[in-house]
């Protein structure tokens, strides 16, 4: 389809444009029986504003512009009133324990909702990704799928423990193949649940993954050789999503070990030691820091 310039000529002047638009509006006025139809055509369909129509001496349509503005303001007032009522009711019934940001998120999420629906008072749940798209070491975009793994470690008593780890996979010929280990292990038991050191040396894209909200940077680091490895605290819901049975075993064992550490009897019996050895043998990924 040819453009207007192709039909009218590339060298059309501003005065000629004004003349043509004026002729067009004059023709439209003559061929429409009432102002309402003319308003719908010139403003709603063609897109001419009130100011542009005034330029061509068309002022008879002002009442329709005013009516439209009044209607928008009335709708805005109604919505605002409903929203204020919803927020007041929510503030009076919001569950305890929510942070200020969580309350704000819930109030934003409930705007326009039915205030009689009890679900608007539920604590908001974060939607966390199950895959990441990052720029790989070759510069191309790669979709990565994370999985929870476990590392061998030794606690301060010299007893075998395990640390949390995240392995990344990418699709190759339709199947998931190991791509990289997001986390790194130093053999030392990390005594904080859901914490792990991040291998920024071999995963320069780690900062892109952090932006997805699956973890927070604690500010803690560990130096090894010429590299500094940050420590992240991973979101429990994220770990449950990708970890399945492996994460549940990690969580249960961590809680159990912490209970034993603070128990009066600090010695483990033989059955406990055997159980831990079997668990480590069957569940732990042998992948350590370089």
Backbone as a ProteinNet text record, in pm:
[ID]
protein_1_A
[PRIMARY]
XXXXXXXXXXXXXXXXXXXXXXXXXXXXXXXXXXXXXXXXXXXXXXXXXXXXXXXXXXXXXXXXXXXXXXXXXXXXXXXXXXXXXXXXXXXXXXXXXXXXXXXXXXXXXXXXXXXXXXXXXXXXXXXXXXXXXXXXXXXXXXXXXXXXXXXXXXXXXXXXXXXXXXXXXXXXXXXXXXXXXXXXXXXXXXXXXXXXXXXXXXXXXXXXXXXXXXXXXXXXXXXXXXXXXXXXXXXXXXXXXXXXXXXXXXXXXXXXXXXXXXXXXXXXXXXXXXXXXXXXXXXXXXXXXX
[TERTIARY]
84.8	0	88.2	54.8	132.3	99.1	199.7	176.9	118.4	72.8	18.3	120.9	245.3	349.5	367.1	355.4	371.1	258.4	137	23.4	30.9	69	61.7	192.1	300.4	428.6	517	647.2	740.6	756.8	746.5	774.3	656.3	558.9	441	480.2	425.6	459.6	362.6	401	314.8	183.4	188.9	65.1	-27.6	32	-49	-110.7	-34.2	-88.6	-209.2	-195.4	-305.8	-428.9	-404.9	-516	-588.3	-510.6	-570.2	-646.8	-589.2	-658.2	-785.6	-778.6	-898.1	-1007	-967.9	-1065.1	-1125.3	-1040.8	-1087.8	-1190.5	-1158.8	-1250.1	-1380.8	-1369.6	-1489.8	-1578.7	-1516.8	-1593.6	-1661	-1586.4	-1642.4	-1761.9	-1752.3	-1862.6	-1986.2	-1964.9	-2077.6	-2145.5	-2072.4	-2127.4	-2165.3	-2170.7	-2218	-2335.4	-2441.3	-2566.1	-2564.1	-2479.2	-2477.8	-2336.2	-2322.1	-2189.7	-2132.3	-2216.4	-2166.2	-2094.8	-2156.7	-2090.4	-1960	-1962.8	-1843.1	-1731.5	-1768.6	-1671.9	-1608.8	-1690.9	-1639.9	-1541.3	-1571.2	-1484	-1354.2	-1367.5	-1249.3	-1158.6	-1217.9	-1135.1	-1103.5	-1207.3	-1186.5	-1115.3	-1155.7	-1098.6	-977.6	-985	-874.1	-767.6	-809	-713.9	-687.2	-768.9	-749.9	-788.9	-705.8	-733.9	-822	-870.4	-953	-873.7	-747.9	-664.3	-642.1	-621.6	-601.6	-728.3	-844.3	-970.3	-994.4	-953.8	-966.9	-884.6	-771.6	-686.5	-760	-856.3	-933.5	-1076.2	-1090.1	-1216.5	-1331.7	-1300.8	-1406	-1414.9	-1517.6	-1535.2	-1667.1	-1748.3	-1879.6	-1870.5	-1752.4	-1737	-1680.9	-1659	-1597.9	-1677.1	-1809.8	-1894.5	-1869.5	-1831.8	-1806.6	-1671.2	-1574.1	-1445.5	-1463.8	-1546.1	-1570.7	-1642.7	-1741.9	-1815.9	-1723.8	-1633.4	-1539.3	-1445.5	-1398.1	-1310.6	-1383.3	-1507.7	-1585.7	-1607.7	-1633.3	-1656.3	-1530.2	-1413.9	-1287.7	-1262.9	-1289.4	-1267.1	-1362	-1486.3	-1583.5	-1540.7	-1495.7	-1449.5	-1326.9	-1235.1	-1115.1	-1151.9	-1248.2	-1291.8	-1353.7	-1432.6	-1495.8	-1390.6	-1295.5	-1190.1	-1106.5	-1073.5	-993.4	-1066.5	-1197.8	-1276.6	-1279.3	-1296.3	-1297.1	-1160.3	-1054.8	-920	-890.5	-933	-911.1	-986.6	-1108.1	-1185.4	-1116.6	-1067.1	-996.7	-873.2	-795.9	-672.6	-702.5	-809.7	-846.8	-886.1	-965.8	-1008.1	-887.9	-797.2	-678.7	-592.7	-572.4	-488.9	-543.7	-676.7	-739.1	-733.8	-715.8	-721.6	-594.1	-490	-366.4	-304.3	-247.8	-185.3	-62	-30.6	87.6	212.7	323.6	451.5	494.6	409.4	447.4	536.2	637	719.2	643.4	696.3	631.1	621.8	729.2	728.5	627.6	613.4	516	373.7	348.5	215.5	185.1	285.2	265.3	238.6	312.5	292.7	153.5	107.7	-25.6	-132.6	-116.3	-215.9	-221.7	-105.7	-104.6	-169.5	-143.3	-198.7	-347.3	-405.4	-548	-630.5	-567.1	-642.6	-732.8	-860.3	-956.6	-1015.1	-965	-1016.8	-1143.6	-1214.4	-1334.6	-1290.8	-1326	-1277.4	-1341.8	-1441.7	-1500.2	-1428.1	-1332.4	-1256.1	-1141.8	-1146.5	-1046.7	-906.2	-892.5	-759.9	-672.7	-733.8	-652.3	-574.2	-608.8	-537.9	-424.7	-409.3	-302.9	-168.1	-67.1	68.7	111	160	196.4	310.4	300.1	402.7	484.4	615.5	702.1	703	703.6	718.8	866.2	930.6	1073.5	1098.6	1200.6	1225.8	1277.6	1246.4	1300.1	1414.6	1429.7	1541.4	1593.7	1715.2	1776.3	1827.5	1814.2	1875	1987.3	2110.5	2227.8	2316.6	2410.6	2509.3	2628.7	2651.6	2757.3	2895.6	2995.5	3135.1	3169.4	3095.2	3121.8	3045.8	2963.4	2888	2747.8	2712	2577.7	2484.6	2353.4	2255.1	2233.8	2228.5	2213.6	2102.7	2014.3	1911	1961.2	1965.5	2022	1915.3	1921.8	1830	1908.6	1870.8	1945.3	1898.4	1988.6	1955.9	2034.4	1970.7	2039.4	2130.7	2255.2	2350.2	2411.2	2486.5	2548.6	2698.6	2775.7	2920.8	2966.7	3074.4	3139.2	3202.1	3195.4	3262.5	3294.1	3377.8	3417.5	3387.7	3319.3	3288.8	3407.7	3393	3504	3542.8	3454.7	3485.7	3552.3	3573.5	3635.3	3539.3	3409.8	3309.4	3260.9	3226.9	3180.4	3043.7	3031.9	2905.9	2888.7	2795.1	2777.8	2730.9	2769.9	2730.6	2633.5	2556.9	2460.4	2532.2	2484.4	2540.5	2432.4	2464.6	2374.1	2450.8	2403.4	2462.2	2368.4	2427.3	2351.1	2363.1	2250.6	2245.5	2195.3	2237.6	2184.1	2140	2049.8	1999.6	2098.7	2129.4	2217	2155.8	2111.2	2045.3	1923	1849.7	1724.5	1738.1	1860.8	1880.1	1957.3	1935.9	2006.3	2146.4	2247.2	2385.7	2446.3	2535.7	2601	2670.8	2649.5	2708.2	2812.5	2774.5	2866.7	2811.5	2898.5	2855.9	2851.1	2731.9	2718.4	2788.2	2789.9	2848.8	2985.2	3060.6	3193.6	3209.9	3289	3304.3	3447.2	3463.5	3596.4	3619.6	3534.3	3543.4	3502	3501.9	3464	3311.3	3259.6	3114.7	3060.7	2959.9	2895	2780.5	2793.4	2698.3	2570.8	2544.7	2422.6	2338.5	2212.7	2125.9	2098.6	2104.7	2074.7	2179.8	2298.3	2409	2506.6	2571.9	2674	2763.9	2888.9	2981.4	2955.7	2968.7	2937.5	3066	3071.4	3190.8	3187.9	3214.2	3215.7	3335	3433	3549	3510.1	3430.1	3387.3	3245.6	3173.8	3038.1	3030.8	3090.3	3088.6	2948.6	2852.2	2712.9	2634.8	2702.1	2633	2551.7	2603.5	2531.8	2397	2388.2	2260.9	2160.4	2207.3	2119.7	2072.2	2161	2124.9	2008.5	2001.9	1896.7	1757.8	1748.1	1617.3	1549.4	1623.2	1563.2	1569.3	1645.4	1651.5	1744.7	1819.9	1914.4	1947.3	2016.3	2068.3	2216.6	2290.2	2433.4	2451.2	2513.8	2529.2	2637.7	2724.6	2838.4	2960.7	2942	3054.1	3126.6	3256.6	3335	3442.5	3501.2	3615.8	3720.2	3843	3952.4	4019.3	4041.8	4113.7	4199.1	4330.2	4418.7	4400.2	4376.9	4354.8	4206.6	4119.3	3974.4	3905.1	3800.5	3716.2	3577.2	3529.1	3401.3	3296.5	3188.3	3084	2996.1	2936.8	2843.8	2700.9	2614.4	2473.3	2387.9	2276	2172.3	2059.2	2031.5	1930	1790.9	1693.9	1554.6	1507.6	1446.5	1402.6	1303.3	1209.4	1110.2	1176.7	1276.9	1350.6	1418.6	1483.4	1551.6	1453.4	1335.7	1233.4	1183.8	1174.3	1127.4	1222.4	1351.3	1448.2	1515	1499.7	1577.4	1508.6	1374.5	1300.5	1351.8	1370.6	1413.7	1552.7	1641	1777.1	1778.3	1701.7	1697.8	1629.7	1526.3	1457.2	1551.4	1632.7	1731.4	1832.8	1879.1	1972.9	1910.9	1787.3	1719.2	1700.4	1654.1	1630.8	1761.4	1865.6	1993.9	2054.9	2039.2	2092.1	2022.7	1889.6	1814.9	1853.2	1870	1906.4	2044.3	2138.9	2274.6	2278.7	2198.3	2195.2	2136.3	2037	1978.5	2081.5	2157.8	2260.6	2371.3	2403.9	2513.2	2481.4	2351.9	2313.2	2256.9	2261	2211.2	2313.4	2265	2356.1	2457.5	2410.8	2499.7	2553.4	2681.1	2737.4	2791.2	2797.7	2853.6	2745.9	2778	2685.7	2704.2	2594.2	2607.9	2645	2676.9	2727.3	2624.4	2498	2395	2384.7	2401.2	2396	2510.9	2633.4	2749.5	2731.5	2681.9	2660.5	2559	2452	2348.1	2404.1	2487.8	2547.3	2640.4	2720.1	2813.2	2738.2	2628.9	2549.3	2490.3	2442.1	2382.1	2485.3	2604.3	2707.5	2753.6	2764.2	2809.6	2711.9	2583.1	2481.8	2435.9	2451.6	2388.7	2484.8	2614.5	2704.1	2774.2	2780.6	2849.6	2995.6	3084.9	3228.4	3275.3	3260	3301.1	3351	3479.7	3536.9	3599.5	3643.6	3708.5	3842.6	3876.7	4003.5	4119.4
-119.4	0	124.1	219.6	342.7	436.4	512.7	611.2	737.7	828.1	955.1	1036.7	1027.7	1103.6	1056.8	925.7	873.1	917.8	929.4	976.8	1127.6	1202.9	1348.8	1412.6	1335.5	1391	1418.9	1387.2	1401.3	1547.7	1638.4	1778.4	1857.3	1793.9	1862.8	1962.2	2082	2186.6	2184.4	2254.4	2261.3	2330.4	2434.3	2504.5	2414.9	2331.6	2238.4	2131.5	2086.6	1989.6	2047.7	2174.5	2239.9	2251.6	2283.7	2297	2164.4	2057.2	1925.4	1879.6	1902.1	1862.8	1942.7	2072.5	2156.4	2107.5	2071.2	2017.7	1886.5	1804.1	1675.4	1696.3	1785.7	1810.5	1872.2	1964.4	2026.8	1921.9	1829.4	1722.6	1633.7	1602.4	1517.6	1584.7	1714.9	1787.7	1785.1	1804.1	1808.7	1673.6	1564.9	1431.5	1356.5	1426.5	1363.3	1442.7	1369.5	1433.6	1496.2	1444.8	1500.8	1507.6	1592.8	1617.6	1495.9	1413.5	1296.6	1200.5	1175.1	1088.6	1151.2	1282.1	1351.1	1342.4	1354.5	1342.4	1203.1	1100.3	963.1	940.3	997.4	976.9	1055	1187.2	1273.5	1248.8	1223.5	1206.5	1059.9	976.7	836.5	756.4	777	695.6	760.8	890.4	958	999.3	1040.1	1074.7	1222.8	1310	1453.4	1498.4	1581.9	1632.1	1756.6	1799.7	1920.4	2041.2	2051.4	2163.8	2162.7	2044.3	2035.7	2074.6	2035.8	2073.8	2224.4	2283.5	2428.5	2501.8	2444.8	2506.2	2521.3	2429.6	2434.8	2483.4	2560.7	2629.4	2534.1	2416.9	2323.2	2324.1	2392.5	2403.3	2343.6	2299.6	2245.9	2111.4	2051.5	1918.4	1925.9	2047.6	2062.2	1992.1	1994.9	1935.4	1785.3	1719.4	1575.3	1546.9	1634.9	1620.7	1638.8	1737.8	1762.4	1645.2	1590.6	1476.5	1356.2	1334.7	1223	1243.2	1368.1	1398	1377.5	1425	1408.5	1261.3	1183.2	1039.8	971.4	1007.3	948.8	983.6	1110.2	1152.3	1081.5	1059.4	990.4	846.2	779.9	641.2	634	731.6	734.8	752.4	840.8	863.1	737.6	665.9	543.2	437.8	421.5	321.7	358.9	489.1	534	508.5	537	513.1	366.6	279.4	135.7	89.7	142.6	103.4	146.3	267.7	314.8	227.8	187.8	100.2	-34.9	-88.6	-216.8	-207.6	-100.5	-86	-71.1	1	16.9	-116.8	-194.7	-326.2	-419.3	-415	-499.4	-463.5	-331	-286.9	-336.7	-347.7	-392.8	-543.8	-616.4	-762.4	-831.5	-756.2	-816.4	-906.9	-1021	-1112.4	-1051	-1093.1	-1043.9	-1106.2	-1038.6	-1094.6	-1051.7	-975.2	-928.9	-806.3	-799.8	-679.6	-569.9	-448.3	-334.7	-357.4	-412.8	-436.6	-544	-647	-752.7	-699.5	-611.9	-551.4	-466	-388.5	-303.1	-386.3	-497.6	-585.8	-646.6	-687	-745.3	-643.5	-519.4	-415.8	-379.2	-377.3	-350.9	-465.2	-587.7	-703.5	-717.9	-658.3	-674.1	-563.4	-461.1	-352.6	-406.5	-373.8	-423.3	-557.3	-618.5	-748.9	-730.7	-838.1	-837.2	-838.5	-732.5	-722.4	-825.1	-896.7	-1003.2	-1136	-1135.4	-1257.1	-1267.2	-1367.5	-1379.9	-1402.6	-1448.4	-1478.5	-1354.8	-1233.2	-1112.6	-1085.7	-1153.2	-1130.9	-1230.3	-1323.8	-1420.8	-1353.8	-1409.6	-1359.1	-1382.6	-1278.6	-1294.8	-1394.8	-1475.3	-1574.7	-1531	-1541.2	-1501.5	-1610.1	-1565.9	-1657.5	-1660.8	-1772.4	-1784	-1868.4	-1833.4	-1904.4	-2045.2	-2131.5	-2268	-2282.7	-2186	-2183.3	-2040.2	-2026.1	-1894.5	-1883.8	-1766.7	-1738.7	-1639.3	-1681.9	-1598.5	-1596.5	-1504.1	-1499.9	-1583.6	-1690.4	-1783.8	-1730.2	-1813.5	-1771.2	-1739.3	-1796.4	-1768.6	-1646.9	-1587	-1468.8	-1497.5	-1623.3	-1658.9	-1679.6	-1663.8	-1684.2	-1832.8	-1871.2	-2012	-2021.5	-2120	-2146	-2255.3	-2224.7	-2316.2	-2364.9	-2492.1	-2553	-2590.2	-2537.9	-2566.2	-2693.7	-2753.1	-2871.7	-2866.6	-2907.6	-2913.1	-3034.5	-3012.6	-3122.2	-3099.5	-3197.1	-3189.3	-3213.2	-3146.2	-3158.7	-3219.4	-3297.4	-3345.3	-3228.2	-3232.7	-3131.8	-3191.7	-3121.6	-3165.5	-3052.5	-3083.9	-2978.5	-2956.5	-2863.1	-2825.6	-2937.4	-3040.2	-3155.4	-3266.5	-3241.2	-3341.6	-3445.8	-3422.4	-3519.5	-3486.9	-3589.2	-3565	-3498.3	-3396	-3326.5	-3305.2	-3222.4	-3190.5	-3047.5	-2985.7	-2850.1	-2849.8	-2743.1	-2726.3	-2685	-2734.8	-2695.9	-2683.8	-2609.3	-2593.1	-2625.5	-2724.1	-2756.8	-2707.1	-2656	-2602.1	-2694.4	-2713.8	-2796.9	-2712.6	-2748.4	-2685.4	-2794.6	-2757.1	-2853.5	-2869.7	-2993.9	-3025.2	-3143	-3116.9	-3220.1	-3276.9	-3187	-3227.3	-3286.1	-3305.4	-3362.1	-3263.1	-3271.3	-3183.9	-3238.5	-3154.1	-3191.6	-3097.3	-3148	-3060.7	-2943.7	-2823.3	-2702.2	-2640.7	-2623.2	-2564.3	-2584.2	-2570.6	-2569.7	-2424.2	-2376.5	-2238.7	-2218.5	-2323.3	-2314.7	-2382.4	-2354.3	-2412.6	-2459.8	-2565.6	-2626.9	-2613.5	-2580.4	-2567.4	-2672.9	-2774.9	-2885.1	-2844.1	-2713.2	-2668.2	-2663.9	-2718.1	-2720.8	-2578.9	-2541.7	-2411.1	-2426	-2361.1	-2381.4	-2300.5	-2241.3	-2163.2	-2228.9	-2250.3	-2324.8	-2246.9	-2318.4	-2264.9	-2166.8	-2169.2	-2082	-2161.5	-2092.5	-2157.4	-2050.2	-2088.6	-2000.5	-2013	-1901.1	-1895.7	-1891.9	-1978.2	-1988.6	-1882	-1756.9	-1648.7	-1660.2	-1741.1	-1761.4	-1835.4	-1940.9	-2020.2	-1987.1	-1905.3	-1862.5	-1710.1	-1642.1	-1494.8	-1437	-1522.5	-1479.1	-1487.3	-1517.2	-1536.5	-1413.8	-1295	-1172.7	-1163.6	-1218	-1219.2	-1309.4	-1422.6	-1515.3	-1454.1	-1382.2	-1321.1	-1223.1	-1155.5	-1056.4	-1119.4	-1250.5	-1316.3	-1330.2	-1305.9	-1312.2	-1447.7	-1542.8	-1676.6	-1682.6	-1575.4	-1572.6	-1427.1	-1408	-1274.2	-1285.7	-1183.2	-1178	-1133.6	-1216.2	-1185.4	-1082.3	-1059.8	-971.2	-1044	-1170	-1252.2	-1311.1	-1326.3	-1382.4	-1475.3	-1553	-1637.5	-1624	-1603.7	-1588.7	-1723.6	-1757.2	-1880.5	-1851.3	-1855.3	-1819	-1672.4	-1647.9	-1511.2	-1475.8	-1566.6	-1546.7	-1521.2	-1438.9	-1412.1	-1466.5	-1551.5	-1618.1	-1562.8	-1503.3	-1450	-1561.5	-1535.8	-1631.3	-1580.4	-1667.1	-1633.3	-1714.5	-1655.9	-1730.6	-1755.6	-1881.3	-1916.2	-1915.6	-1877	-1876.8	-2020.8	-2045.8	-2181.3	-2234.8	-2150.1	-2195.2	-2236.7	-2161	-2195.2	-2331.4	-2353.4	-2480.7	-2597	-2573.7	-2678.2	-2707.3	-2602.8	-2621.3	-2708.3	-2683.8	-2751.6	-2869.7	-2880.4	-2980.3	-3111	-3106.6	-3228.4	-3304.3	-3432.9	-3520.1	-3483.5	-3441.8	-3408.5	-3290.4	-3187.3	-3072.2	-3109.6	-3190.2	-3230	-3307.2	-3393.6	-3467	-3371.5	-3275.1	-3174.5	-3098.1	-3053.2	-2973.8	-3053.8	-3178.1	-3261.9	-3290.2	-3323.2	-3355.1	-3233.5	-3117.1	-2994.6	-2967.6	-2975.6	-2950.9	-3052	-3175.8	-3281.6	-3255.7	-3215.8	-3188.8	-3069.8	-2967.5	-2850.1	-2885.6	-2973.4	-3016.4	-3093.7	-3178.5	-3256.2	-3166.5	-3060.6	-2971.5	-2899.6	-2875.3	-2802.9	-2895.8	-3025.8	-3120.3	-3137.4	-3185.2	-3206.7	-3314.3	-3419.6	-3529.6	-3502.2	-3463.3	-3422.5	-3540.4	-3658.1	-3773.5	-3841.9	-3875.8	-3949.9	-4099	-4173.7	-4318	-4379.8	-4507.4	-4574.2	-4575.7	-4592.4	-4598.2	-4465.9	-4353.7	-4223.4	-4206.5	-4248	-4234.1	-4316.3	-4438	-4524.1	-4464	-4405.9	-4346.2	-4229.2	-4145.5	-4032.3	-4077.3	-4181.7	-4230.8	-4282.2	-4356	-4405.2	-4289.7	-4190.2	-4074.6	-4002.7	-3979.9	-3909.4	-3988.4	-4119.5	-4203.5	-4199.3	-4197.7	-4209.1	-4075.5	-3966.9	-3840.3	-3728.3	-3741	-3627.8	-3624.5	-3504.6	-3483.5	-3457.9	-3535.4	-3515.1	-3408.8	-3284	-3173.9	-3062.2	-3043.9	-2952.5	-2831.7	-2738.1	-2618.5	-2653.6	-2577.4	-2604.3	-2564.1
0	0	0	-87.2	-96.8	18.6	62.2	166.6	107.3	196.9	151.2	75.6	116.8	48.6	-95.5	-117.8	-252.6	-343.8	-287.4	-366.1	-391.3	-288.2	-297.1	-341.4	-341.5	-381.8	-262.6	-276	-165	-125	-217.7	-189.9	-138.4	-75.3	-24.9	84.9	78.7	175	292.4	402.3	520.4	488.7	407.8	373	292.6	205.2	126.6	216.8	317.8	413.1	485.4	531.9	601.5	512.1	387.3	293	274.1	259.4	239	363.2	482.6	606.2	623.8	592.4	602.4	508.5	385.8	289.4	338.7	400.8	452	563.8	657.9	769.6	719.4	624.9	568.1	503.5	431.6	364.8	468.6	577.3	682.5	748.9	773	836.2	747.4	617.7	524.2	507.4	532.7	506.6	634.1	748.5	871.4	926.3	962.5	1000	1139.1	1229.4	1364.9	1419.1	1520.3	1577.8	1648.8	1706.6	1778.7	1685.2	1567.4	1469.6	1422	1401.4	1355.4	1460.5	1587.2	1696.3	1698.2	1680	1680.5	1567.2	1450.6	1334.6	1349.3	1374.7	1375.1	1495.2	1612	1731.7	1761	1768.1	1806.2	1698.5	1572.1	1463.5	1397.9	1369.4	1302.3	1403.1	1525.2	1629.4	1645.3	1582.5	1597	1737.4	1797.5	1931.4	1924.1	2040.6	2044.9	1995.7	2035.6	1993.6	1843.4	1786.1	1641.5	1565.4	1617.7	1553.8	1565	1676.6	1692.6	1587.1	1550.9	1449.6	1317	1293.2	1168.3	1194.2	1303.1	1335.5	1363.2	1415.9	1454.8	1607.6	1660.8	1805.6	1853.7	1759.7	1796.4	1866.7	1865	1925.7	2068	2119.1	2251.1	2360.9	2349.7	2453.8	2468.4	2357	2363.5	2429.3	2403.4	2472.4	2623.3	2661.5	2803.1	2867.6	2796.1	2850	2870.6	2775.3	2787.2	2906.6	2925.4	3037.8	3170.4	3176.3	3299.3	3331.6	3226.9	3247.8	3299.9	3244.3	3290.7	3437	3472.3	3609.9	3705.4	3661.5	3746	3770	3663	3676.5	3767.3	3749.5	3833	3980	4007	4145.2	4205.4	4123.6	4172.7	4206.4	4113.7	4135.2	4256.9	4267.4	4381.6	4512.5	4514.1	4634	4672.2	4572.8	4599.6	4650.4	4588.2	4628.9	4772.3	4808.6	4944.7	5045.3	5007.7	5096.1	5111.8	5000.8	5005.7	5094.7	5078	5155	5304.3	5336.4	5477.6	5539	5464.3	5513.4	5526.2	5427.6	5433	5553.6	5575.5	5687	5820	5828.7	5954.1	5969.6	5860.1	5865.7	5818.8	5785.4	5734.4	5839.5	5796.9	5893.2	5956.2	6078.6	6147	6085.8	6103.2	6058.9	5920.6	5849.2	5716.4	5727.7	5639.9	5635.3	5563	5570.8	5504.4	5353.6	5293.7	5149.1	5110.8	5195.9	5167.8	5178.4	5275.6	5287	5165.8	5122.4	5005.1	4881.7	4867.1	4751.9	4752	4870.5	4880.3	4847.3	4895.6	4870.4	4722.5	4657.1	4513	4436.9	4481.2	4412	4426.3	4531	4554.3	4491.9	4433.1	4373.3	4263.6	4270.9	4173.1	4209.5	4319.4	4360.5	4443.4	4463.8	4547.4	4693.1	4770.1	4907.3	4998.6	4948.9	5029.7	5007.2	4913.7	4885.4	4985.9	5072.6	5178.4	5125.7	4999.9	4947.1	4936.5	4933	4920.2	5047.3	5157.8	5282.3	5302.8	5209.6	5222.4	5202.9	5266.5	5248.8	5104.4	5033.6	4892.5	4875.4	4771.3	4742	4621.3	4634.9	4525.2	4417.1	4292.4	4180.6	4144.5	4169.4	4144.5	4020.1	3942.9	3817	3839.4	3746.3	3747.1	3646.7	3557.9	3463	3454	3402.4	3383.3	3240.5	3183.2	3053.5	3078.3	3051.8	3078.2	2954.1	2956	2847.4	2889.8	2815.9	2851.3	2822.7	2847.5	2831.8	2687.5	2590.2	2448.7	2399.1	2486.6	2447.2	2398.1	2382.2	2336.5	2456.1	2431	2537.1	2560.3	2687.4	2725.3	2829.4	2811.7	2912.7	3006.3	3135.3	3233.1	3330.3	3363.2	3459.8	3585.2	3702.9	3826.2	3895	3972.4	4051.2	4182.4	4290.4	4419.2	4423.3	4466.7	4490.2	4628.1	4675.7	4807.4	4796.6	4881.3	4884.1	5015.9	5010.8	5132.8	5208	5338.3	5420	5557.4	5632.4	5766.4	5863.7	5974.3	6070.2	6164.1	6258.7	6346.7	6442.2	6456.1	6540.4	6461	6330.5	6245.4	6194.1	6212	6168.4	6027.7	5949	5811.5	5810.2	5729.1	5708.7	5557.9	5521.9	5380.9	5365.8	5255.2	5220.8	5103.4	5094	4985.8	4857.8	4745.8	4616.5	4510.9	4402.6	4288.5	4161.9	4088.5	3958.3	3848.8	3740.2	3627.8	3507.5	3438.5	3318.3	3201.4	3081.8	2960.4	2864.3	2774.2	2677	2561.7	2530	2417.7	2342.9	2220.9	2139.1	2209.4	2278.3	2340.8	2479.1	2528.6	2662.2	2749.4	2880.8	2973.6	3000.9	2978.6	3002.5	3106.6	3193.2	3292	3224	3276.5	3218.5	3311.9	3437.9	3534.9	3674.8	3774	3913.4	3959.3	3992.8	4038.8	4171.9	4252.8	4386.5	4389.1	4493.8	4508.7	4652.7	4670.9	4803.2	4852.8	4981.2	5041.5	5149.8	5153.4	5250.5	5391.2	5421.2	5555	5564.2	5670.4	5689.1	5708	5628.3	5641.7	5742.1	5854.9	5963.6	5952.9	5836.6	5816.9	5707.6	5735.9	5645.2	5517.6	5404	5271.2	5221.6	5281.5	5240.5	5154.1	5060.3	4977.4	4916.6	4890.6	4819.9	4669.3	4597.9	4455.2	4373.3	4271.9	4188.4	4078.5	4117.5	4019	3924.3	3961.4	3874.5	3747.5	3762.4	3646.4	3600.7	3678.5	3641.3	3644.5	3546.5	3545.7	3532.3	3495.1	3478.8	3610.6	3721	3849	3888.2	3858.3	3895.7	3824.6	3701.9	3629	3700.2	3750.1	3822.2	3952.8	4021.3	4149.4	4133	4018.3	3994	3987.2	3968.2	3958.4	4094.1	4202.3	4334.7	4401.4	4345.3	4405.1	4526.3	4548.2	4659.7	4691	4803.6	4837.9	4866.9	4829.5	4858.1	5002.7	5084.1	5226.9	5253.6	5154.4	5175.7	5228.1	5269.5	5315.2	5195.7	5205.1	5095.5	5150.5	5061.1	5096.6	4986.5	5027	4932.4	4910.2	4785.2	4751.9	4628.9	4645.8	4535.7	4499.3	4371	4324.6	4315.9	4359	4341.7	4475.3	4470.3	4586.1	4558.1	4647.3	4626.3	4723.4	4672.8	4761.3	4817.1	4932.6	4991.9	4972.3	4920.6	4901.7	4998.8	5036.3	5106.9	5007.5	4976.8	4877.6	4939.2	4857.5	4899.2	4920.2	5036.5	5069.7	4966.6	4922.4	4825.8	4694.8	4652.2	4530.8	4545.1	4658.7	4680.7	4684	4742.8	4744.9	4603.3	4519.5	4381.6	4300.7	4314.6	4228.1	4295.7	4430.2	4503.5	4531.2	4542.6	4568.8	4689.6	4674.7	4784.3	4834.6	4744.1	4785.2	4881.8	4847.6	4938.7	5070.1	5065.6	5188.6	5280.1	5223.2	5302.6	5363.5	5281.5	5332.8	5449	5429.7	5532.5	5661.3	5647	5764.9	5838.9	5762.6	5824.4	5891.5	5827.4	5888	6021.3	6020.7	6144.6	6252.7	6209.9	6305.7	6365.7	6279.2	6326.7	6421.3	6391.7	6478.7	6616	6616.3	6744	6825	6757.4	6827.8	6880.5	6802.2	6842.5	6972.2	6997.4	7117.2	7226.4	7199.7	7299.1	7411.4	7525.8	7639.2	7607.5	7538.9	7502.9	7364.3	7353.9	7225.8	7145.3	7206.1	7136.1	7054.6	6931	6846.5	6871.3	6870	6886.8	6752.8	6753.4	6633.6	6521.3	6555.6	6452.4	6378.8	6452.4	6388.3	6291	6333.1	6246.5	6120.5	6133.7	6018.4	5923.1	5979.7	5897.3	5817.3	5883	5814.6	5703.1	5728.9	5628	5505.9	5528.4	5415.3	5337.1	5405.8	5339.6	5252.5	5309.7	5235.4	5114.3	5130.8	5020.1	4903	4931	4826.9	4769.5	4844.2	4805.6	4769.7	4802.4	4791.5	4656.2	4596.7	4471.2	4498.4	4437.9	4455.4	4357.3	4395.8	4309.7	4399.9	4409.7	4507.4	4438.8	4521.4	4468.8	4408.2	4304	4234.7	4322.7
[MASK]
++++++++++++++++++++++++++++++++++++++++++++++++++++++++++++++++++++++++++++++++++++++++++++++++++++++++++++++++++++++++++++++++++++++++++++++++++++++++++++++++++++++++++++++++++++++++++++++++++++++++++++++++++++++++++++++++++++++++++++++++++++++++++++++++++++++++++++++++++++++++++++++++++

